[in-house]
Amino acid sequence: MPTDFTLSLDDRPGELAKLGEALGKAKVNIEGGCAVTGAGKGEIHILVKNASTAQAALKRAGIPVAAEREVLVVDAKDRPGELGRITRRLADAGVNIQLFYVSTGMKLVFGVDDPKKAKAAL
């Protein structure tokens, strides 16, 4: 099951490296992610396939997980309007998108309020 972890790291040199090294050492591949900083902190989202291995590696590294959720990973074409086409289907099904980013291989990652309804819509 694709899983998104939300992590909060200090906004300083080496924090993202620590995260990458911890997961790499545990043989966890980061399939996608995004990060933004503000007020001295960085909010990081990472997409992994093996949540339990990632969770253990982060714990060993002293990196707390703020949130963990199952996400939808949707194959998309790299063309204008693709995001609108896919998200319109979710909106028309009454699905609220709470998280979005693009991962490797032009895959769209969505955290939604109703994964079952979203899967049916897509």
Secondary structure, 3 states (H helix, E strand, C coil): CCEEEEEEEECCCCHHHHHHHHHHHCCCCCCEEEEEEECCEEEEEEEECCHHHHHHHHHHCCCCEEEEEECEEEECCCCCCHHHHHHHHHHHCCCCEEEEEEECCCEEEEEECCHHHHHHHC
